[in-house]
Amino acid sequence: MTSVAVVILNFNGGELLRKFLPSVIRYSASARIVVVDNGSTDGSANVVTKEFPEVEVIQIATNLGFSGGYNYALKKIEADYSVLLNSDVEVTAGWLEPLKQVLDKKPEVAAVQPKILSHHQKNYFEYAGAGGGFIDSFGYPFCRGRLFYLLEEDHGQYNDSLEIFWASGACMMVRTKLFYEMGGLDEDFFAHMEEIDLCWRLQRTGHRIFYEGASVVYHVGGGTLSSSNPRKTYLNFKNGLSLLFKNLPRTELIVKLPIRIVLDWIASLKFTLSGSFKDGQSVIKAHRHFIGSWRQEKARRRQTAKFGYRKLPTQYRSLIVWDFFVAGKRNYQQLKR
């Protein structure tokens, strides 16, 4: 039988583990459950060892970030499929099998995510993944069920199974072997958008990414950084530029990267004028980092050139910023052509 490991990366989340591990244990009987303690200082590992003895623990001495933590852990885990699961996710009865069936029945699919709803408002989609992730022509990500800050109520409109561009790092089942072959998650990203980069590389090699609405989980969100945190703004904008630079074909890159930079400057100005001065500065800081790391960025692009460059059918060809802020399109259904 196909083996599955549910891998939960934890940093100072002892109380989250107490709250959410019971649902994972209850509804994941067929899987191996592993908590990876990413340099916590709150005694999280002891919480798991003492209160959940059936759960394995892998300890990392220092916080390696989301990317580094999972890269370290998956090297030590032997399983056909690995589920990257946030520590602030409540799973539901029967959540695991639909995801597993997608990978079992579709060998071309490399990764799959469930429907992700908000733990705080269980009838609404959650920011990080919602009903499946997509990306526009200039590298701005969005989801079915979530455009920028607007979240849709769940009326069963995304109870389907379909191909998407990226699966959420909050809950993603991936073929472990392919995770290795792609080089894992980009550790320079540290956190935020690293799963999009992984999914893009997987698609560059001809694999597909899927969403499965028959599987449902509830995500707290903001467990690592709040939505208004300047650190998160910095990581999102820095990683957004790196994402394009690594993965776009050269003919697209020379046109789209300068436009993306200008759009980011407009975003910085908007942050500043709306009173979020630190967020505005974080965008400028992200651009300085990207330009200052030009040599390293080129090296990383060369490293991934072996995966090839291609136009992907799941990429949204328009500009989501224009559609949302100018054209007034407020949900995914309105984006369909």
C-alpha positions as CSV (number, residue, x, y, z in Angstrom):
1,M,0.0,0.0,0.0
2,T,1.0,3.6,-0.6
3,S,2.6,5.1,2.5
4,V,1.7,8.6,3.7
5,A,3.5,10.8,6.3
6,V,1.8,13.8,7.8
7,V,4.6,16.2,8.6
8,I,3.8,19.2,10.9
9,L,6.5,21.9,11.1
10,N,6.4,23.6,14.5
11,F,8.0,26.7,15.9
12,N,7.0,27.7,19.4
13,G,3.5,26.3,18.8
14,G,3.0,24.2,21.9
15,E,-0.6,25.4,22.5
16,L,-1.5,25.0,18.8
17,L,-0.3,21.4,18.9
18,R,-2.4,20.8,22.0
19,K,-5.4,22.2,20.1
20,F,-5.0,20.7,16.7
21,L,-2.9,17.5,16.9
22,P,-5.9,15.5,18.4
23,S,-7.9,16.0,15.1
24,V,-4.8,14.9,13.0
25,I,-4.4,11.8,15.2
26,R,-8.1,11.0,15.1
27,Y,-8.6,11.3,11.4
28,S,-5.2,10.1,10.0
29,A,-5.2,6.5,11.2
30,S,-3.5,5.2,8.1
31,A,-0.6,7.7,8.1
32,R,2.6,8.2,10.0
33,I,2.4,11.5,11.9
34,V,5.6,13.5,12.5
35,V,6.1,16.8,14.3
36,V,9.3,18.6,13.2
37,D,10.3,21.0,16.0
38,N,12.1,23.9,14.2
39,G,14.3,25.3,17.0
40,S,11.4,26.0,19.4
41,T,12.2,27.6,22.8
42,D,8.8,27.0,24.4
43,G,9.1,23.2,25.1
44,S,6.9,22.2,22.2
45,A,8.8,19.0,21.6
46,N,8.2,17.9,25.2
47,V,4.5,18.7,24.8
48,V,4.4,16.2,21.9
49,T,6.5,13.5,23.6
50,K,4.6,13.6,26.9
51,E,1.0,14.2,25.7
52,F,1.0,12.6,22.2
53,P,3.4,9.5,22.5
54,E,2.0,8.1,19.2
55,V,3.5,11.0,17.3
56,E,7.1,11.0,16.2
57,V,9.3,14.0,16.8
58,I,12.2,15.3,14.8
59,Q,14.1,18.1,16.5
60,I,16.1,20.8,14.7
61,A,18.5,22.9,16.8
62,T,17.8,26.2,15.2
63,N,14.9,27.7,13.3
64,L,15.5,27.0,9.6
65,G,12.3,28.7,8.4
66,F,9.5,26.9,6.6
67,S,11.7,25.9,3.6
68,G,14.7,24.8,5.5
69,G,12.7,23.0,8.2
70,Y,10.8,20.9,5.6
71,N,13.9,20.2,3.5
72,Y,15.7,18.9,6.6
73,A,12.7,16.8,7.8
74,L,11.7,15.2,4.5
75,K,15.3,13.9,4.0
76,K,14.7,11.8,7.2
77,I,11.2,10.5,6.2
78,E,10.6,7.5,4.0
79,A,7.1,7.7,2.6
80,D,5.6,7.7,-0.9
81,Y,3.5,10.8,-0.1
82,S,4.3,13.5,2.4
83,V,1.7,16.0,3.7
84,L,3.1,19.4,4.6
85,L,0.6,20.5,7.3
86,N,0.7,23.7,9.3
87,S,0.4,23.3,13.1
88,D,-2.7,25.6,13.1
89,V,-4.8,23.4,10.9
90,E,-7.8,21.3,12.1
91,V,-8.4,18.4,9.8
92,T,-11.8,16.6,9.3
93,A,-13.0,13.1,9.0
94,G,-12.0,11.6,5.7
95,W,-9.6,14.4,4.8
96,L,-6.7,12.2,3.8
97,E,-8.1,9.6,1.5
98,P,-9.4,12.0,-1.3
99,L,-5.9,13.6,-1.6
100,K,-4.3,10.2,-1.7
101,Q,-6.7,9.0,-4.4
102,V,-5.8,11.9,-6.6
103,L,-2.1,10.9,-6.5
104,D,-2.9,7.2,-6.8
105,K,-5.1,7.6,-9.8
106,K,-3.2,10.4,-11.6
107,P,0.5,9.6,-11.9
108,E,1.1,12.9,-13.7
109,V,-0.1,14.9,-10.6
110,A,2.8,15.8,-8.3
111,A,0.9,17.7,-5.5
112,V,-2.6,18.2,-4.3
113,Q,-4.3,20.5,-1.7
114,P,-7.7,20.2,0.0
115,K,-10.4,22.9,0.4
116,I,-9.0,25.3,3.0
117,L,-11.6,27.1,5.1
118,S,-11.2,29.6,8.0
119,H,-11.1,28.1,11.5
120,H,-12.4,31.4,12.9
121,Q,-15.3,31.6,10.3
122,K,-15.9,28.1,9.2
123,N,-18.3,29.0,6.4
124,Y,-15.6,31.2,4.7
125,F,-12.5,30.4,2.8
126,E,-9.1,31.0,4.3
127,Y,-6.5,33.2,2.9
128,A,-3.7,30.7,2.5
129,G,-4.9,28.4,-0.3
130,A,-8.7,28.7,-0.2
131,G,-10.1,26.8,-3.2
132,G,-6.8,26.4,-5.0
133,G,-4.0,28.8,-6.0
134,F,-3.4,30.6,-9.2
135,I,-0.9,33.2,-10.4
136,D,-1.2,36.0,-13.0
137,S,1.1,37.1,-15.8
138,F,3.3,39.3,-13.5
139,G,3.6,36.9,-10.6
140,Y,0.8,38.0,-8.3
141,P,-0.8,35.0,-6.6
142,F,-4.5,34.6,-5.8
143,C,-7.0,31.9,-5.0
144,R,-10.4,30.7,-5.9
145,G,-12.3,32.0,-2.9
146,R,-9.8,34.7,-2.1
147,L,-8.8,37.7,-4.2
148,F,-6.3,39.9,-2.2
149,Y,-8.0,40.7,1.1
150,L,-11.6,39.6,0.1
151,L,-12.7,36.1,1.2
152,E,-15.7,34.3,-0.3
153,E,-18.3,32.5,1.7
154,D,-18.3,28.7,1.0
155,H,-21.5,27.7,-0.8
156,G,-20.1,24.6,-2.3
157,Q,-19.0,26.5,-5.4
158,Y,-15.5,24.9,-5.2
159,N,-16.5,21.3,-4.3
160,D,-14.8,20.1,-7.4
161,S,-11.5,18.6,-8.4
162,L,-9.4,20.5,-10.9
163,E,-5.9,21.5,-12.0
164,I,-4.5,24.6,-10.3
165,F,-1.2,26.5,-10.5
166,W,-0.1,26.1,-6.9
167,A,-1.1,24.1,-3.8
168,S,-1.0,25.7,-0.4
169,G,1.9,25.1,2.0
170,A,-0.7,25.1,4.8
171,C,-1.8,21.7,3.6
172,M,-0.2,20.0,0.6
173,M,0.3,16.3,-0.2
174,V,3.3,15.9,-2.5
175,R,5.1,12.9,-3.9
176,T,8.1,12.7,-1.7
177,K,10.5,11.5,-4.4
178,L,9.6,14.5,-6.7
179,F,10.1,16.9,-3.7
180,Y,13.7,15.6,-3.6
181,E,14.2,15.7,-7.3
182,M,13.1,19.3,-7.5
183,G,15.6,20.2,-4.8
184,G,12.9,20.8,-2.2
185,L,11.8,24.3,-1.1
186,D,14.0,27.3,-1.9
187,E,15.6,28.1,1.4
188,D,16.4,31.7,0.4
189,F,12.6,32.3,0.5
190,F,12.6,31.3,4.2
191,A,8.8,31.6,4.4
192,H,6.0,32.8,2.0
193,M,5.6,31.8,-1.7
194,E,8.1,29.0,-1.4
195,E,5.3,26.5,-2.2
196,I,4.4,28.5,-5.4
197,D,8.0,28.2,-6.5
198,L,8.0,24.5,-5.9
199,C,4.8,24.0,-7.8
200,W,6.1,26.1,-10.7
201,R,9.2,24.0,-10.9
202,L,7.2,20.8,-10.8
203,Q,5.0,22.1,-13.7
204,R,8.2,23.0,-15.7
205,T,9.0,19.3,-15.7
206,G,5.6,18.4,-17.1
207,H,3.8,17.5,-13.8
208,R,0.5,18.8,-12.7
209,I,-0.9,20.4,-9.5
210,F,-4.4,19.6,-8.3
211,Y,-7.1,20.8,-5.9
212,E,-9.5,18.3,-4.3
213,G,-12.7,19.8,-2.8
214,A,-13.8,16.5,-1.2
215,S,-11.1,17.0,1.4
216,V,-11.7,19.8,3.9
217,V,-9.5,21.4,6.5
218,Y,-9.8,24.5,8.7
219,H,-6.8,26.9,9.0
220,V,-6.3,29.5,11.6
221,G,-3.9,31.5,9.5
222,G,-1.4,34.2,10.5
223,G,0.2,31.7,13.0
224,T,3.7,32.6,11.9
225,L,3.3,36.3,10.9
226,S,0.2,38.4,11.0
227,S,-1.3,39.8,7.7
228,S,-0.1,43.4,8.6
229,N,3.4,42.4,9.6
230,P,6.1,44.4,7.7
231,R,8.3,41.3,7.8
232,K,5.6,39.4,5.8
233,T,5.4,42.3,3.4
234,Y,9.1,42.2,2.9
235,L,9.2,38.4,2.3
236,N,6.2,38.5,-0.1
237,F,7.7,41.2,-2.3
238,K,11.3,39.9,-2.2
239,N,10.2,36.4,-3.0
240,G,7.8,37.6,-5.7
241,L,10.7,39.0,-7.7
242,S,12.8,35.9,-7.1
243,L,9.9,33.7,-8.2
244,L,9.6,35.5,-11.6
245,F,13.4,35.7,-12.1
246,K,13.8,31.9,-11.5
247,N,10.9,30.6,-13.5
248,L,9.9,32.9,-16.4
249,P,11.3,32.2,-19.9
250,R,13.9,34.8,-20.9
251,T,11.6,36.4,-23.6
252,E,8.9,37.0,-21.0
253,L,11.3,37.9,-18.2
254,I,12.8,40.9,-20.0
255,V,9.4,42.5,-20.4
256,K,7.5,41.4,-17.3
257,L,10.2,41.9,-14.6
258,P,10.5,45.7,-15.2
259,I,6.7,46.1,-15.2
260,R,6.5,44.1,-12.0
261,I,9.0,46.4,-10.3
262,V,7.0,49.5,-11.3
263,L,3.8,47.9,-10.0
264,D,5.6,47.1,-6.7
265,W,6.6,50.8,-6.4
266,I,3.0,51.8,-6.8
267,A,2.1,49.3,-4.1
268,S,4.7,50.9,-1.8
269,L,3.3,54.3,-2.4
270,K,-0.2,53.0,-1.7
271,F,0.9,51.5,1.6
272,T,2.6,54.8,2.6
273,L,-0.4,57.0,1.7
274,S,-2.8,54.7,3.5
275,G,-0.7,55.0,6.7
276,S,1.1,51.7,6.5
277,F,4.6,53.4,6.3
278,K,6.5,50.3,7.5
279,D,4.9,48.1,4.9
280,G,5.8,50.7,2.2
281,Q,9.4,50.7,3.4
282,S,9.4,46.9,3.4
283,V,8.7,46.9,-0.3
284,I,11.7,49.1,-0.9
285,K,13.8,46.9,1.3
286,A,12.7,43.9,-0.6
287,H,13.8,45.5,-3.9
288,R,17.1,46.5,-2.4
289,H,17.7,42.9,-1.3
290,F,16.8,41.6,-4.8
291,I,19.1,44.0,-6.6
292,G,21.9,43.4,-4.0
293,S,21.6,39.7,-4.5
294,W,21.7,39.8,-8.3
295,R,24.7,37.5,-8.6
296,Q,23.0,34.9,-6.4
297,E,19.7,35.3,-8.2
298,K,21.4,34.5,-11.5
299,A,23.1,31.5,-10.0
300,R,19.8,30.1,-8.8
301,R,18.2,30.7,-12.2
302,R,21.0,28.7,-13.8
303,Q,20.5,25.9,-11.3
304,T,16.8,25.5,-12.2
305,A,17.4,26.0,-16.0
306,K,17.5,22.2,-16.2
307,F,13.8,22.0,-15.6
308,G,13.1,24.0,-18.8
309,Y,10.9,27.0,-19.4
310,R,7.4,26.8,-20.8
311,K,4.1,28.6,-20.8
312,L,1.7,26.9,-18.4
313,P,-2.0,26.5,-19.1
314,T,-2.9,27.1,-15.5
315,Q,-1.3,30.6,-15.4
316,Y,-3.8,33.5,-15.5
317,R,-3.0,35.6,-18.5
318,S,-4.4,38.9,-17.3
319,L,-3.3,41.2,-14.5
320,I,-5.1,40.5,-11.3
321,V,-4.2,43.9,-9.8
322,W,-6.1,45.6,-12.7
323,D,-9.0,43.2,-12.6
324,F,-9.5,43.7,-8.8
325,F,-8.7,47.3,-8.1
326,V,-9.7,48.9,-11.4
327,A,-12.2,46.6,-13.1
328,G,-13.9,45.8,-9.8
329,K,-13.9,42.1,-10.1
330,R,-14.3,40.7,-6.6
331,N,-14.4,36.9,-6.9
332,Y,-12.9,34.2,-9.0
333,Q,-16.0,33.5,-11.1
334,Q,-15.8,37.0,-12.5
335,L,-12.3,36.4,-13.7
336,K,-13.3,33.5,-16.0
337,R,-13.0,34.2,-19.7
